[in-house]
Amino acid sequence: MIKKLAAVTAALTIAICSFTSCSKNNDSSSTVSSTVDSSVSSVDSTTEKQTPEPSLTIDGKSIDTKDFIVCTIDGKDIDFDTFRYYYYYTISKYTSTYGATLDTIKSTDGGFELLMEDVITALKQELVAPELAEENGIELTDMTTRQLMIR
């Protein structure tokens, strides 16, 4: 009888401890959640204030990128902002498709060259679509152009 009473007491103690610890975790998780929420909102507000302007620095000198031409493809000048967009777009594609980051690309033999080839290919596709549309009598709207860029 003493063994049964000790077993019931131990079982009740374990059950009470389990339920009590669960309620404490719920309280602390809501505290953590509210702390995280406030941290995220404070990070968002500081991020908005500290958004850097895009810039290009070569040999320690800041270059004005407003009219800076990075390359010419089929007689069409590609400005810095357009090139930068396709550069980061291609890196984003690499990351989402292969899990490769810029560090991975840098450390891979021929990785940077492949990245540049893909950027140039994307730019060529961007330049070819309007020309093909014009040759075939198709008028591109803003929506059509955006859809072509997504593909």
Secondary structure per residue as TSV (DSSP state, phi and psi in degrees):
chain	resnum	aa	ss	phi	psi
A	1	M	-	360.0	-38.2
A	2	I	H	-66.0	-37.9
A	3	K	H	-64.4	-40.9
A	4	K	H	-66.1	-41.9
A	5	L	H	-64.6	-40.6
A	6	A	H	-65.9	-39.5
A	7	A	H	-65.8	-43.7
A	8	V	H	-64.4	-42.8
A	9	T	H	-62.7	-44.2
A	10	A	H	-63.3	-42.1
A	11	A	H	-63.7	-43.2
A	12	L	H	-64.7	-40.2
A	13	T	H	-62.7	-44.9
A	14	I	H	-64.0	-43.7
A	15	A	H	-62.6	-46.0
A	16	I	H	-63.0	-43.1
A	17	C	H	-63.4	-40.3
A	18	S	H	-64.0	-47.3
A	19	F	H	-67.5	-36.3
A	20	T	H	-67.8	-42.7
A	21	S	H	-67.9	-32.0
A	22	C	H	-64.3	-42.4
A	23	S	H	-68.2	-34.0
A	24	K	H	-66.6	-38.8
A	25	N	H	-63.9	-38.0
A	26	N	H	-64.0	-42.1
A	27	D	H	-64.6	-44.8
A	28	S	H	-70.4	-32.6
A	29	S	H	-69.3	-35.1
A	30	S	H	-69.4	-34.1
A	31	T	H	-65.6	-44.9
A	32	V	H	-63.0	-42.5
A	33	S	H	-60.7	-45.1
A	34	S	H	-68.8	-34.1
A	35	T	H	-65.8	-43.4
A	36	V	H	-64.3	-43.3
A	37	D	H	-59.1	-43.8
A	38	S	H	-69.3	-34.1
A	39	S	H	-66.0	-42.7
A	40	V	H	-64.0	-43.0
A	41	S	H	-65.4	-35.7
A	42	S	H	-71.5	-33.7
A	43	V	H	-67.4	-41.8
A	44	D	H	-59.2	-42.9
A	45	S	H	-68.9	-36.1
A	46	T	H	-75.4	-30.2
A	47	T	H	-66.2	-40.9
A	48	E	H	-61.2	-37.5
A	49	K	H	-75.1	-29.4
A	50	Q	T	-109.5	26.4
A	51	T	-	-70.1	118.9
A	52	P	-	-76.4	151.1
A	53	E	-	-79.5	141.2
A	54	P	-	-64.0	139.5
A	55	S	-	-151.0	165.0
A	56	L	E	-129.8	126.7
A	57	T	E	-121.5	123.3
A	58	I	E	-123.2	124.4
A	59	D	T	51.7	40.9
A	60	G	T	79.3	-0.6
A	61	K	E	-107.8	131.8
A	62	S	E	-75.6	130.5
A	63	I	E	-105.4	134.5
A	64	D	-	-72.9	118.8
A	65	T	-	-95.1	2.3
A	66	K	T	-58.3	-47.4
A	67	D	T	-117.3	23.5
A	68	F	-	-80.1	121.6
A	69	I	E	-97.1	120.6
A	70	V	E	-82.4	-44.6
A	71	C	E	-156.4	170.1
A	72	T	E	-124.8	128.3
A	73	I	E	-123.2	120.9
A	74	D	T	51.2	40.8
A	75	G	T	80.0	4.2
A	76	K	E	-109.2	128.8
A	77	D	E	-77.2	135.2
A	78	I	E	-107.4	115.0
A	79	D	E	-78.4	169.3
A	80	F	H	-59.2	-46.1
A	81	D	H	-64.5	-40.3
A	82	T	H	-65.9	-45.7
A	83	F	H	-61.5	-44.0
A	84	R	H	-61.8	-40.7
A	85	Y	H	-59.0	-49.9
A	86	Y	H	-69.5	-30.7
A	87	Y	H	-62.0	-52.1
A	88	Y	H	-71.7	-31.3
A	89	Y	H	-62.8	-42.7
A	90	T	H	-67.2	-41.0
A	91	I	H	-62.3	-41.1
A	92	S	H	-61.7	-40.1
A	93	K	H	-63.5	-43.1
A	94	Y	H	-59.2	-44.0
A	95	T	H	-66.3	-45.6
A	96	S	H	-73.2	-31.5
A	97	T	H	-85.4	-47.7
A	98	Y	H	-110.6	-10.0
A	99	G	-	77.7	13.6
A	100	A	-	-86.0	132.4
A	101	T	-	-100.7	176.4
A	102	L	H	-62.3	-35.0
A	103	D	H	-64.6	-39.8
A	104	T	H	-63.6	-43.5
A	105	I	H	-62.5	-43.6
A	106	K	H	-62.9	-38.1
A	107	S	H	-83.2	-9.1
A	108	T	S	-90.6	133.3
A	109	D	T	-61.5	123.7
A	110	G	T	77.2	4.0
A	111	G	H	-64.9	-44.0
A	112	F	H	-67.8	-38.3
A	113	E	H	-63.5	-41.1
A	114	L	H	-64.4	-40.9
A	115	L	H	-59.4	-47.0
A	116	M	H	-64.2	-38.5
A	117	E	H	-61.6	-42.2
A	118	D	H	-67.9	-36.2
A	119	V	H	-64.5	-46.5
A	120	I	H	-63.5	-40.2
A	121	T	H	-61.1	-43.6
A	122	A	H	-63.2	-40.2
A	123	L	H	-65.7	-40.8
A	124	K	H	-62.3	-41.2
A	125	Q	H	-63.7	-37.3
A	126	E	H	-64.2	-38.0
A	127	L	H	-77.8	-32.2
A	128	V	H	-74.3	-39.0
A	129	A	H	-56.3	-49.6
A	130	P	H	-64.1	-36.4
A	131	E	H	-65.6	-43.9
A	132	L	H	-63.9	-39.8
A	133	A	H	-63.0	-43.6
A	134	E	H	-64.7	-43.2
A	135	E	H	-61.3	-31.4
A	136	N	T	-99.9	10.5
A	137	G	T	71.4	28.3
A	138	I	-	-103.2	129.9
A	139	E	-	-94.9	125.0
A	140	L	-	-90.5	133.4
A	141	T	-	-100.9	176.1
A	142	D	H	-59.9	-40.3
A	143	M	H	-65.3	-41.9
A	144	T	H	-64.0	-42.3
A	145	T	H	-63.1	-42.5
A	146	R	H	-64.2	-38.2
A	147	Q	H	-66.6	-37.3
A	148	L	H	-65.7	-36.9
A	149	M	H	-68.1	-33.4
A	150	I	H	-68.2	-37.5
A	151	R	-	-70.7	360.0
